[in-house]
């Protein structure tokens, strides 16, 4: 399912104009990206959490040049689904 499919489905289910739904969806993604870039985590009850995970400093190897590379400590975005969301997917008939 693409973002356009999500927008179409929300517009059909709510009766809201597609342009308004698209604006809302784009605003949601913008808020998520900017908040996580600022170091904030986002918690949506019943859905899940968008969190920044810390990756420790490590030494990696470039096997083609046989050299060591230092990868500094950094953060990566991550999504952790809620228990309600996990149970909904587990109990789905479509996946069995």
C-alpha positions in Angstrom: 0.0 0.0 0.0 1.4 3.4 -1.0 0.9 6.8 0.6 -1.6 7.6 -2.2 -3.6 4.5 -1.4 -3.7 5.5 2.3 -4.9 9.0 1.4 -7.6 7.5 -0.9 -8.8 5.1 1.8 -9.0 7.8 4.5 -10.9 10.1 2.1 -13.4 7.3 1.3 -13.9 6.3 5.0 -14.2 9.8 6.4 -15.8 11.7 3.5 -13.2 14.4 3.7 -11.8 15.8 0.5 -8.6 14.1 -0.8 -6.7 17.4 -0.9 -7.4 18.0 2.8 -6.5 14.4 3.7 -3.2 14.7 1.7 -2.3 17.9 3.5 -3.0 16.3 6.9 -1.0 13.1 6.1 2.0 15.2 4.8 1.8 17.4 7.9 1.9 14.3 10.1 5.0 12.9 8.4 6.7 16.3 8.5 6.0 16.6 12.3 7.4 13.0 12.8 10.5 13.7 10.8 11.3 17.1 12.3 10.5 15.9 15.9 12.8 12.9 15.6 15.5 15.0 14.0 15.3 17.2 17.1 15.7 14.2 19.3 12.1 13.8 20.5 10.3 10.5 20.5 6.7 10.2 19.4 4.2 7.9 21.2 0.8 7.1 19.7 -1.3 5.1 22.1 -2.7 1.9 20.5 -0.4 2.2 17.5 3.2 2.4 18.5 6.3 4.6 19.1 8.6 6.3 16.8 11.9 6.4 18.7 15.6 7.3 18.2 17.8 4.3 18.9 21.4 5.0 19.9 24.1 3.1 18.1 27.4 2.8 19.9 30.8 3.7 18.4 32.4 0.8 16.6 35.2 -0.3 14.4 34.2 -1.7 11.0 36.3 -3.2 8.3 36.4 -2.3 4.6 37.2 -5.7 3.2 38.0 -4.5 -0.3 40.8 -2.2 1.0 41.6 -4.2 4.1 41.3 -1.1 6.3 39.6 -0.3 9.6 36.9 2.4 9.7 35.6 4.0 12.8 31.9 4.5 12.9 31.0 7.2 15.4 28.1 7.0 17.9 24.9 7.9 16.1 21.1 7.6 16.2 18.8 5.7 13.9 15.0 6.1 13.6 13.0 3.1 14.7 9.3 2.1 15.1 8.1 -0.1 17.9 4.5 -1.2 17.5 2.2 -1.3 20.5 0.9 -4.6 21.9 -2.6 -3.8 20.5 -1.1 -3.3 17.0 0.9 -6.5 17.3 -2.1 -8.6 18.4 -4.2 -7.1 15.6 -1.7 -8.2 13.0 -1.2 -11.6 14.6 -4.9 -12.4 14.6 -5.4 -11.3 11.0 -6.9 -13.9 8.7 -5.1 -12.5 5.7 -1.6 -13.5 6.9 -2.4 -17.1 7.7 
